[in-house]
Amino acid sequence: MDLKAHHLANNVKVGTKQTTKMVEQGKAIGVYVAQDADSRLIGRIAQLCQQRGVPLTEVSTMRELGRQCGIDVGTAMAVVVERA
């Protein structure tokens, strides 16, 4: 998945709360996590993704994940959601 393209299409949500919410609601089609994010956050979302059958992809750093999402700051995780 190309995160930047998804972001431009408005189907990427950035951040822990939004990612968790979208996975819980069954709207997530893919989740990205930064390897340098808090391990408790990564563990929680990884377990949730496994339970819900959502693919999980690791990105090296929060800064890199933020860049791939088209934002100027780092982020621990992001989610690609179904188009409305």
All heavy atoms as an XYZ file, in Angstrom:
629
protein
N       0.828     -1.182      0.000
C       0.000      0.000      0.000
C       0.872      1.244      0.000
O       1.833      1.306      0.748
C      -0.875      0.033      1.249
C      -2.115     -0.805      1.162
S      -3.167     -0.553      2.593
C      -2.810     -2.044      3.498
N       0.529      2.212     -0.798
C       1.221      3.490     -0.823
C       0.469      4.448      0.095
O      -0.604      4.932     -0.258
C       1.275      4.013     -2.259
C       1.949      5.360     -2.372
O       2.505      5.840     -1.361
O       1.910      5.942     -3.459
N       1.025      4.699      1.272
C       0.340      5.529      2.255
C       0.061      6.931      1.762
O      -0.983      7.487      2.028
C       1.152      5.597      3.542
C       0.954      4.443      4.505
C       1.885      4.582      5.689
C      -0.471      4.378      4.968
N       1.022      7.516      1.043
C       0.835      8.888      0.580
C      -0.370      8.986     -0.368
O      -1.178      9.898     -0.275
C       2.092      9.420     -0.089
C       2.160     10.941     -0.105
C       3.505     11.431     -0.553
C       4.320     11.769      0.674
N       5.569     12.446      0.356
N      -0.503      8.022     -1.253
C      -1.642      8.000     -2.181
C      -2.952      7.834     -1.420
O      -3.944      8.499     -1.720
C      -1.480      6.887     -3.202
N      -2.950      6.957     -0.417
C      -4.158      6.773      0.391
C      -4.486      8.038      1.168
O      -5.649      8.410      1.312
C      -3.998      5.596      1.356
C      -4.133      4.264      0.713
N      -5.328      3.791      0.228
C      -3.228      3.299      0.466
C      -5.157      2.583     -0.283
N      -3.880      2.271     -0.164
N      -3.436      8.718      1.676
C      -3.656      9.953      2.427
C      -4.294     11.013      1.527
O      -5.238     11.691      1.931
C      -2.336     10.473      3.002
C      -2.476     11.745      3.771
N      -3.086     11.795      5.000
C      -2.113     13.013      3.475
C      -3.079     13.045      5.428
N      -2.492     13.797      4.517
N      -3.802     11.122      0.322
C      -4.370     12.098     -0.609
C      -5.808     11.763     -0.955
O      -6.609     12.644     -1.261
C      -3.512     12.192     -1.876
C      -2.107     12.764     -1.674
C      -1.292     12.648     -2.956
C      -2.162     14.204     -1.192
N      -6.151     10.490     -0.911
C      -7.523     10.062     -1.190
C      -8.400     10.127      0.069
O      -9.552      9.700      0.051
C      -7.520      8.637     -1.743
N      -7.846     10.659      1.144
C      -8.562     10.820      2.412
C      -9.026      9.510      3.033
O     -10.070      9.463      3.665
C      -9.749     11.776      2.256
C      -9.317     13.198      2.037
O      -8.330     13.638      2.610
N     -10.036     13.914      1.198
N      -8.274      8.442      2.844
C      -8.646      7.214      3.535
C      -7.520      6.691      4.423
O      -7.408      5.508      4.651
C      -9.179      6.148      2.572
C      -8.202      5.754      1.493
O      -7.344      6.520      1.108
N      -8.346      4.550      0.996
N      -6.712      7.630      4.946
C      -5.717      7.303      5.963
C      -6.031      8.123      7.208
O      -6.261      9.325      7.123
C      -4.275      7.622      5.495
C      -3.288      7.501      6.648
C      -3.866      6.705      4.380
N      -6.050      7.438      8.332
C      -6.217      8.107      9.631
C      -4.903      7.919     10.374
O      -4.300      6.851     10.329
C      -7.346      7.480     10.440
C      -8.665      7.393      9.710
C      -9.287      8.735      9.518
C     -10.667      8.578      8.847
N     -11.173      9.824      8.373
N      -4.471      8.964     11.056
C      -3.163      8.961     11.715
C      -3.349      9.059     13.229
O      -4.175      9.834     13.703
C      -2.309     10.138     11.207
C      -0.972     10.186     11.911
C      -2.117     10.048      9.696
N      -2.576      8.269     13.953
C      -2.583      8.341     15.408
C      -3.168      7.096     16.058
O      -3.911      6.327     15.443
N      -2.827      6.927     17.306
C      -3.213      5.735     18.050
C      -4.719      5.632     18.252
O      -5.308      4.572     18.020
C      -2.500      5.720     19.417
O      -1.084      5.783     19.181
C      -2.832      4.472     20.201
N      -5.349      6.721     18.669
C      -6.798      6.673     18.937
C      -7.582      6.374     17.675
O      -8.493      5.537     17.671
C      -7.270      7.984     19.561
C      -6.799      8.177     20.974
C      -7.304      9.486     21.534
C      -6.751      9.725     22.923
N      -7.192     11.004     23.479
N      -7.268      7.062     16.589
C      -7.994      6.861     15.338
C      -7.759      5.455     14.788
O      -8.681      4.813     14.296
C      -7.561      7.901     14.299
C      -8.117      9.277     14.568
C      -9.626      9.313     14.449
O     -10.207      8.728     13.552
N     -10.260      9.996     15.381
N      -6.521      4.979     14.885
C      -6.204      3.646     14.386
C      -6.979      2.590     15.163
O      -7.630      1.715     14.576
C      -4.688      3.381     14.476
O      -4.009      4.356     13.673
C      -4.341      1.989     13.986
N      -6.936      2.683     16.481
C      -7.652      1.720     17.323
C      -9.139      1.741     17.031
O      -9.779      0.686     16.871
C      -7.386      2.021     18.812
O      -5.981      1.971     19.051
C      -8.088      1.018     19.709
N      -9.691      2.922     16.923
C     -11.125      3.076     16.659
C     -11.517      2.429     15.328
O     -12.519      1.707     15.255
C     -11.465      4.568     16.649
C     -12.913      4.890     16.435
C     -13.095      6.404     16.505
C     -14.502      6.816     16.176
N     -14.649      8.281     16.223
N     -10.747      2.661     14.287
C     -11.074      2.114     12.974
C     -10.967      0.584     12.944
O     -11.791     -0.089     12.323
C     -10.183      2.726     11.897
C     -10.397      4.213     11.660
S     -12.047      4.613     11.037
C     -12.811      5.298     12.512
N      -9.974      0.036     13.643
C      -9.838     -1.421     13.702
C     -11.013     -2.007     14.482
O     -11.632     -2.984     14.049
C      -8.481     -1.838     14.316
C      -8.417     -3.355     14.516
C      -7.331     -1.384     13.426
N     -11.332     -1.418     15.611
C     -12.446     -1.909     16.432
C     -13.772     -1.854     15.686
O     -14.626     -2.731     15.852
C     -12.548     -1.111     17.732
C     -11.434     -1.400     18.697
C     -11.453     -0.526     19.937
O     -12.097      0.546     19.938
O     -10.797     -0.915     20.914
N     -13.958     -0.839     14.850
C     -15.206     -0.685     14.099
C     -15.238     -1.513     12.820
O     -16.233     -1.501     12.104
C     -15.442      0.792     13.762
C     -15.737      1.647     14.969
C     -15.947      3.110     14.614
O     -15.826      3.531     13.459
N     -16.248      3.914     15.614
N     -14.150     -2.219     12.531
C     -14.109     -3.060     11.340
C     -13.936     -2.290     10.044
O     -14.214     -2.812      8.969
N     -13.425     -1.066     10.118
C     -13.246     -0.231      8.935
C     -11.821     -0.256      8.389
O     -11.556      0.269      7.322
C     -13.641      1.216      9.250
C     -15.116      1.369      9.585
C     -15.460      2.806      9.895
C     -16.939      2.942     10.241
N     -17.276      4.320     10.586
N     -10.903     -0.875      9.123
C      -9.489     -0.882      8.741
C      -9.201     -1.945      7.690
O      -9.692     -3.066      7.784
C      -8.622     -1.140      9.966
N      -8.401     -1.557      6.688
C      -7.955     -2.552      5.707
C      -6.447     -2.770      5.794
O      -5.911     -3.663      5.155
C      -8.373     -2.180      4.267
C      -7.839     -0.822      3.847
C      -9.875     -2.241      4.123
C      -8.111     -0.472      2.387
N      -5.764     -1.970      6.615
C      -4.335     -2.133      6.839
C      -3.857     -1.163      7.902
O      -4.343     -0.033      7.968
N      -2.934     -1.611      8.737
C      -2.389     -0.774      9.804
C      -0.875     -0.725      9.663
O      -0.232     -1.729      9.341
C      -2.776     -1.327     11.198
C      -2.015     -0.624     12.308
C      -4.283     -1.198     11.421
N      -0.301      0.450      9.900
C       1.141      0.669      9.891
C       1.565      1.122     11.278
O       0.907      1.989     11.865
C       1.511      1.749      8.869
C       1.318      1.298      7.444
C       0.065      1.320      6.847
C       2.391      0.840      6.698
C      -0.119      0.888      5.545
C       2.222      0.410      5.397
C       0.964      0.439      4.824
O       0.803      0.005      3.545
N       2.640      0.531     11.800
C       3.165      0.941     13.101
C       4.651      1.251     12.974
O       5.362      0.628     12.188
C       2.951     -0.127     14.192
C       1.482     -0.353     14.456
C       3.641     -1.423     13.869
N       5.101      2.213     13.767
C       6.518      2.568     13.798
C       7.224      1.682     14.812
O       6.746      1.506     15.934
C       6.679      4.038     14.181
N       8.357      1.136     14.413
C       9.109      0.239     15.291
C       9.640      0.940     16.538
O       9.849      0.297     17.561
C      10.267     -0.395     14.526
C       9.811     -1.354     13.461
C      10.971     -1.882     12.625
O      12.049     -1.291     12.574
N      10.738     -2.996     11.960
N       9.829      2.258     16.461
C      10.354      2.975     17.624
C       9.248      3.576     18.502
O       9.520      4.320     19.438
C      11.354      4.053     17.204
C      10.749      5.155     16.348
O       9.632      4.974     15.800
O      11.405      6.203     16.202
N       8.008      3.211     18.257
C       6.894      3.656     19.096
C       6.876      2.848     20.390
O       7.521      1.798     20.499
C       5.573      3.493     18.347
N       6.130      3.312     21.358
C       5.993      2.636     22.649
C       5.552      1.187     22.439
O       4.549      0.932     21.774
C       4.968      3.388     23.496
C       4.852      2.861     24.905
O       4.743      1.625     25.076
O       4.844      3.676     25.835
N       6.285      0.263     22.999
C       6.007     -1.163     22.781
C       4.630     -1.572     23.288
O       4.005     -2.492     22.740
C       7.093     -2.024     23.433
O       7.138     -1.804     24.825
N       4.113     -0.907     24.306
C       2.755     -1.222     24.799
C       1.716     -0.870     23.749
O       0.754     -1.614     23.553
C       2.466     -0.479     26.097
C       3.297     -0.998     27.277
C       3.111     -0.147     28.479
N       3.681      1.177     28.168
C       3.654      2.220     28.954
N       3.058      2.145     30.107
N       4.207      3.355     28.598
N       1.913      0.247     23.063
C       0.977      0.644     22.010
C       1.025     -0.331     20.845
O      -0.012     -0.755     20.325
C       1.300      2.048     21.496
C       1.151      3.201     22.470
C       1.594      4.505     21.814
C      -0.282      3.309     22.954
N       2.232     -0.683     20.450
C       2.405     -1.609     19.329
C       1.801     -2.970     19.672
O       1.098     -3.576     18.868
C       3.893     -1.752     18.942
C       4.408     -0.434     18.354
C       4.084     -2.889     17.944
C       5.898     -0.426     18.080
N       2.062     -3.436     20.891
C       1.529     -4.735     21.312
C       0.021     -4.771     21.304
O      -0.592     -5.746     20.843
N      -0.589     -3.711     21.785
C      -2.058     -3.651     21.844
C      -2.669     -3.657     20.443
O      -3.592     -4.416     20.167
C      -2.492     -2.411     22.609
C      -3.982     -2.300     22.738
C      -4.385     -1.211     23.733
N      -5.829     -1.154     23.793
C      -6.538     -0.075     23.530
N      -5.934      1.050     23.216
N      -7.857     -0.094     23.590
N      -2.156     -2.821     19.560
C      -2.740     -2.751     18.213
C      -2.413     -4.016     17.418
O      -3.229     -4.488     16.629
C      -2.324     -1.461     17.468
C      -3.281     -1.191     16.291
C      -0.907     -1.535     16.956
C      -4.688     -0.850     16.671
N      -1.238     -4.595     17.648
C      -0.880     -5.837     16.953
C      -1.838     -6.961     17.332
O      -2.298     -7.724     16.473
C       0.551     -6.234     17.279
N      -2.160     -7.054     18.609
C      -3.099     -8.074     19.077
C      -4.491     -7.839     18.493
O      -5.146     -8.768     18.022
C      -3.167     -8.063     20.603
C      -4.068     -9.132     21.177
C      -4.072     -9.115     22.703
O      -3.717     -8.109     23.327
N      -4.478    -10.207     23.295
N      -4.924     -6.600     18.470
C      -6.233     -6.257     17.923
C      -6.293     -6.564     16.426
O      -7.283     -7.119     15.936
C      -6.529     -4.777     18.187
C      -7.923     -4.262     17.877
C      -8.988     -5.045     18.631
C      -8.025     -2.787     18.220
N      -5.228     -6.238     15.707
C      -5.185     -6.526     14.266
C      -5.235     -8.029     14.013
O      -5.919     -8.486     13.091
C      -3.931     -5.928     13.637
S      -4.001     -4.140     13.439
N      -4.527     -8.788     14.822
C      -4.536    -10.239     14.657
C      -5.939    -10.795     14.890
O      -6.419    -11.634     14.129
C      -3.535    -10.891     15.612
C      -3.430    -12.390     15.423
C      -2.384    -13.007     16.329
O      -2.001    -12.439     17.346
N      -1.934    -14.184     15.964
N      -6.607    -10.313     15.921
C      -7.966    -10.766     16.228
C      -8.941    -10.437     15.104
O      -9.849    -11.213     14.818
C      -8.462    -10.120     17.524
C      -7.765    -10.602     18.763
C      -8.132     -9.775     19.984
O      -8.779     -8.731     19.890
N      -7.695    -10.227     21.152
N      -8.745     -9.280     14.478
C      -9.672     -8.798     13.450
C      -9.239     -9.161     12.033
O      -9.923     -8.839     11.077
C      -9.818     -7.279     13.545
C     -10.304     -6.755     14.883
C     -11.752     -7.107     15.121
N     -12.184     -6.686     16.439
C     -13.190     -5.874     16.684
N     -13.900     -5.413     15.689
N     -13.503     -5.551     17.919
N      -8.061     -9.774     11.899
C      -7.578    -10.162     10.577
C      -7.134     -8.999      9.713
O      -7.240     -9.037      8.490
N      -6.613     -7.954     10.344
C      -6.145     -6.758      9.632
C      -4.634     -6.852      9.448
O      -3.902     -7.051     10.421
C      -6.507     -5.472     10.414
C      -5.963     -4.237      9.722
C      -8.015     -5.368     10.607
N      -4.131     -6.707      8.221
C      -2.681     -6.756      7.990
C      -1.960     -5.628      8.734
O      -2.430     -4.492      8.770
C      -2.536     -6.566      6.478
C      -3.878     -6.839      5.911
C      -4.882     -6.525      6.979
N      -0.827     -5.974      9.323
C      -0.012     -5.026     10.079
C       1.364     -4.931      9.428
O       2.003     -5.952      9.179
C       0.132     -5.508     11.523
C       0.897     -4.600     12.472
C       0.035     -3.408     12.853
C       1.299     -5.367     13.715
N       1.795     -3.704      9.140
C       3.084     -3.462      8.505
C       3.922     -2.579      9.414
O       3.427     -1.577      9.924
C       2.899     -2.771      7.135
O       2.052     -3.574      6.327
C       4.225     -2.552      6.446
N       5.181     -2.941      9.600
C       6.083     -2.138     10.416
C       6.882     -1.174      9.547
O       7.298     -1.524      8.448
C       7.036     -3.031     11.206
C       6.343     -3.843     12.273
C       7.312     -4.621     13.134
O       8.514     -4.706     12.792
O       6.853     -5.157     14.155
N       7.075      0.026     10.065
C       7.894      1.062      9.429
C       8.994      1.388     10.432
O       8.774      1.344     11.647
C       7.034      2.312      9.116
C       7.861      3.431      8.538
C       5.896      1.940      8.180
N      10.181      1.719      9.951
C      11.343      1.850     10.837
C      11.191      2.888     11.945
O      11.541      2.624     13.086
C      12.604      2.119     10.023
O      12.463      3.294      9.263
N      10.692      4.081     11.629
C      10.614      5.131     12.647
C       9.286      5.878     12.578
O       8.602      5.875     11.553
C      11.740      6.169     12.479
O      11.542      6.873     11.247
C      13.119      5.528     12.506
N       8.969      6.542     13.686
C       7.764      7.365     13.727
C       7.875      8.514     12.716
O       6.894      8.855     12.062
C       7.542      7.910     15.142
C       7.170      6.810     16.113
S       6.999      7.239     17.868
C       6.524      8.907     17.915
N       9.044      9.068     12.604
C       9.244     10.173     11.648
C       9.000      9.696     10.214
O       8.348     10.377      9.425
C      10.654     10.731     11.802
C      10.929     11.923     10.919
C      12.219     12.618     11.383
N      12.493     13.792     10.632
C      11.917     14.978     10.820
N      11.022     15.126     11.763
N      12.235     16.024     10.079
N       9.519      8.518      9.879
C       9.325      7.955      8.537
C       7.847      7.664      8.278
O       7.333      7.926      7.197
C      10.159      6.684      8.368
C       9.926      5.958      7.062
C      10.318      6.745      5.813
O      11.099      7.707      5.912
O       9.822      6.401      4.730
N       7.158      7.128      9.272
C       5.735      6.847      9.105
C       4.956      8.138      8.894
O       4.082      8.209      8.025
C       5.197      6.078     10.308
C       3.727      5.670     10.243
C       3.402      4.888      8.978
C       3.336      4.870     11.486
N       5.285      9.161      9.649
C       4.638     10.456      9.456
C       4.873     10.986      8.050
O       3.953     11.465      7.383
N       6.115     10.869      7.581
C       6.447     11.327      6.228
C       5.637     10.561      5.191
O       5.092     11.138      4.262
C       7.943     11.161      5.970
C       8.410     11.783      4.650
C       9.841     11.417      4.308
N      10.028      9.993      4.070
C       9.601      9.342      2.968
N       8.957      9.986      2.028
N       9.823      8.054      2.825
N       5.552      9.237      5.360
C       4.791      8.425      4.412
C       3.301      8.766      4.422
O       2.609      8.559      3.431
C       4.977      6.935      4.710
C       6.343      6.420      4.341
C       6.464      4.922      4.524
O       5.481      4.191      4.507
N       7.681      4.454      4.707
N       2.828      9.285      5.547
C       1.419      9.685      5.655
C       1.186     11.107      5.138
O       0.054     11.572      5.105
C       0.953      9.593      7.106
S       0.840      7.917      7.724
N       2.258     11.785      4.784
C       2.129     13.136      4.255
C       1.994     14.201      5.321
O       1.458     15.276      5.061
N       2.477     13.912      6.535
C       2.431     14.912      7.601
C       3.852     15.266      8.011
O       4.787     14.521      7.749
C       1.595     14.435      8.813
C       2.186     13.157      9.430
C       0.142     14.228      8.400
C       1.487     12.705     10.704
N       4.008     16.409      8.669
C       5.330     16.930      9.010
C       5.854     16.466     10.366
O       6.918     16.897     10.793
C       5.319     18.459      8.987
C       5.115     19.000      7.581
O       5.528     18.317      6.619
O       4.547     20.098      7.458
N       5.101     15.635     11.059
C       5.520     15.135     12.370
C       5.479     13.608     12.368
O       4.859     12.997     11.497
C       4.613     15.679     13.497
C       4.759     17.178     13.624
C       3.168     15.298     13.260
N       6.131     13.026     13.355
C       6.104     11.577     13.463
C       4.780     11.086     14.024
O       4.037     11.835     14.652
N       4.507      9.814     13.800
C       3.314      9.195     14.363
C       3.616      7.739     14.694
O       4.421      7.100     14.014
C       2.110      9.291     13.400
O       0.948      8.786     14.057
C       2.344      8.537     12.104
N       2.997      7.236     15.740
C       3.230      5.859     16.165
C       2.552      4.864     15.239
O       3.064      3.784     14.991
C       2.734      5.656     17.595
N       1.382      5.248     14.724
C       0.642      4.338     13.851
C      -0.321      5.085     12.956
O      -0.667      6.234     13.205
C      -0.087      3.274     14.669
C      -1.095      3.776     15.641
S      -1.721      2.453     16.717
C      -0.331      2.174     17.799
N      -0.724      4.389     11.910
C      -1.687      4.931     10.957
C      -2.512      3.766     10.422
O      -2.074      2.622     10.435
C      -0.979      5.639      9.813
N      -3.695      4.082      9.942
C      -4.591      3.054      9.434
C      -5.150      3.478      8.089
O      -5.468      4.642      7.879
C      -5.743      2.784     10.445
C      -6.580      4.019     10.706
C      -6.618      1.623      9.989
N      -5.235      2.528      7.181
C      -5.903      2.743      5.891
C      -7.309      2.191      6.064
O      -7.491      1.058      6.510
C      -5.179      2.025      4.746
C      -5.918      2.228      3.430
C      -3.746      2.517      4.633
N      -8.297      3.012      5.730
C      -9.693      2.613      5.911
C     -10.394      2.458      4.565
O      -9.940      2.987      3.548
C     -10.464      3.626      6.789
C      -9.881      3.661      8.192
C     -10.440      5.013      6.184
N     -11.493      1.739      4.613
C     -12.307      1.567      3.416
C     -12.860      2.919      2.983
O     -13.167      3.765      3.813
C     -13.470      0.626      3.716
C     -13.037     -0.763      4.106
C     -14.207     -1.638      4.542
O     -15.281     -1.103      4.844
O     -13.999     -2.853      4.598
N     -13.000      3.079      1.694
C     -13.615      4.326      1.205
C     -15.098      4.301      1.514
O     -15.739      3.264      1.438
C     -13.420      4.458     -0.302
C     -11.992      4.736     -0.643
C     -11.851      5.014     -2.104
N     -10.442      5.198     -2.391
C     -10.005      5.984     -3.321
N     -10.834      6.631     -4.087
N      -8.712      6.112     -3.525
N     -15.596      5.474      1.862
C     -17.024      5.580      2.219
C     -17.919      5.427      1.021
O     -17.591      5.616     -0.092
C     -17.272      6.924      2.887
